[in-house]
Amino acid sequence: MSEYLDACLRLARAQAVLVKRFDNQLGRLHGLSFADFLLLQQLGSAPGDRMRRVDLAAALGLTASGVTRSLGPLERVGLVEREPDPRDARVAYAALTDAGRERLQHAEKAAGQLAASVLGGEEWAPGEVAALTGFLTRLGGTGLPAQPGGTA
């Protein structure tokens, strides 16, 4: 096996472990999956806490139908709502509700604590987390929500 394939497989395994840990923590404390959290976080960082569904899909790496499927349960529990564009009936926005904003704030605290426990331990030497962040950014993980029509 090549070192490149080995690195990609290890990255995929690490991602699966992290998603499972975040799913467990966020689900237990806030009733959210990690995917739900990422969606809410993307909306919460957008201007006006809303995004066109097509832009949300692009920012999350989902298809338009994938983002619609992801938004459905969040809409049903009142964390997200559909907003029509008053100037263009063909455009729909996904927007955080007040309840969604509140849930996101609480979930971000829990996610931050989990991230600190995963990456803040003694097994990480000074500078390693920053180096990891740099490597992941080079792979396309900016860590900052993408803004429509621009870069993150």
KAMOTA-V824710 format. One record per residue. N is the residue number from 0. RES is the residue in three letters. PHI is phi in degrees with one decimal (none if undefined). NEAR is the number of other ideal C-beta (glycine too) atoms within 12 Angstrom. Layout:
n res phi near
N RES PHI NEAR
N RES PHI NEAR
//
This chain:
n res phi near
0 MET none 9
1 SER -75.5 8
2 GLU -64.3 9
3 TYR -69.8 10
4 LEU -65.1 11
5 ASP -58.1 12
6 ALA -62.6 15
7 CYS -65.5 15
8 LEU -66.1 15
9 ARG -65.5 15
10 LEU -63.7 20
11 ALA -63.8 15
12 ARG -65.2 14
13 ALA -62.7 19
14 GLN -62.9 18
15 ALA -63.8 15
16 VAL -64.8 16
17 LEU -62.9 26
18 VAL -60.4 24
19 LYS -61.6 18
20 ARG -64.7 23
21 PHE -66.7 33
22 ASP -56.6 26
23 ASN -62.4 19
24 GLN -66.9 28
25 LEU -69.3 35
26 GLY -66.1 22
27 ARG -66.3 15
28 LEU -88.3 20
29 HIS -132.3 30
30 GLY 68.0 22
31 LEU -121.5 33
32 SER -84.3 24
33 PHE -63.3 30
34 ALA -62.9 25
35 ASP -60.2 35
36 PHE -59.6 38
37 LEU -60.6 33
38 LEU -65.1 42
39 LEU -63.2 46
40 GLN -64.1 34
41 GLN -61.9 40
42 LEU -65.0 40
43 GLY -65.7 32
44 SER -98.1 27
45 ALA -84.5 32
46 PRO -56.4 18
47 GLY 72.1 16
48 ASP 55.7 28
49 ARG -149.7 31
50 MET -145.8 38
51 ARG -64.1 30
52 ARG -59.5 38
53 VAL -66.6 24
54 ASP -70.5 27
55 LEU -63.2 41
56 ALA -60.6 26
57 ALA -63.7 23
58 ALA -65.8 30
59 LEU -94.2 32
60 GLY 73.2 18
61 LEU -112.1 23
62 THR -81.1 15
63 ALA -60.0 19
64 SER -69.9 13
65 GLY -64.3 19
66 VAL -69.9 34
67 THR -62.5 23
68 ARG -63.1 19
69 SER -71.1 33
70 LEU -73.7 37
71 GLY -50.6 20
72 PRO -62.8 19
73 LEU -69.7 35
74 GLU -68.7 28
75 ARG -63.3 13
76 VAL -93.7 19
77 GLY 83.6 18
78 LEU -90.6 36
79 VAL -135.4 40
80 GLU -133.8 25
81 ARG -91.4 24
82 GLU -120.2 22
83 PRO -75.6 17
84 ASP -84.5 18
85 PRO -63.7 9
86 ARG -97.0 8
87 ASP -147.2 10
88 ALA -65.8 8
89 ARG -79.2 11
90 VAL -100.6 19
91 ALA -126.0 27
92 TYR -106.7 30
93 ALA -103.5 41
94 ALA -132.8 33
95 LEU -70.6 35
96 THR -88.6 25
97 ASP -59.6 16
98 ALA -64.4 21
99 GLY -65.6 33
100 ARG -63.3 26
101 GLU -65.7 19
102 ARG -62.4 32
103 LEU -61.6 33
104 GLN -59.1 22
105 HIS -67.1 24
106 ALA -66.5 34
107 GLU -63.1 25
108 LYS -63.5 19
109 ALA -64.3 28
110 ALA -65.8 34
111 GLY -63.7 20
112 GLN -65.9 19
113 LEU -65.2 28
114 ALA -60.2 25
115 ALA -65.0 14
116 SER -71.6 18
117 VAL -76.1 22
118 LEU -108.3 23
119 GLY -105.7 15
120 GLY -74.9 12
121 GLU -67.6 9
122 GLU -74.3 10
123 TRP -103.7 18
124 ALA -75.8 12
125 PRO -54.0 9
126 GLY 91.3 10
127 GLU -68.1 16
128 VAL -66.5 20
129 ALA -62.1 15
130 ALA -64.7 15
131 LEU -59.2 22
132 THR -59.1 19
133 GLY -63.1 15
134 PHE -63.2 17
135 LEU -65.5 19
136 THR -63.1 16
137 ARG -63.1 12
138 LEU -80.9 16
139 GLY 115.4 13
140 GLY -94.8 20
141 THR -67.9 19
142 GLY 82.6 21
143 LEU -109.7 16
144 PRO -58.1 27
145 ALA -69.6 23
146 GLN -99.6 19
147 PRO -55.9 24
148 GLY 76.2 13
149 GLY -146.3 14
150 THR -109.1 12
151 ALA -83.4 18
//
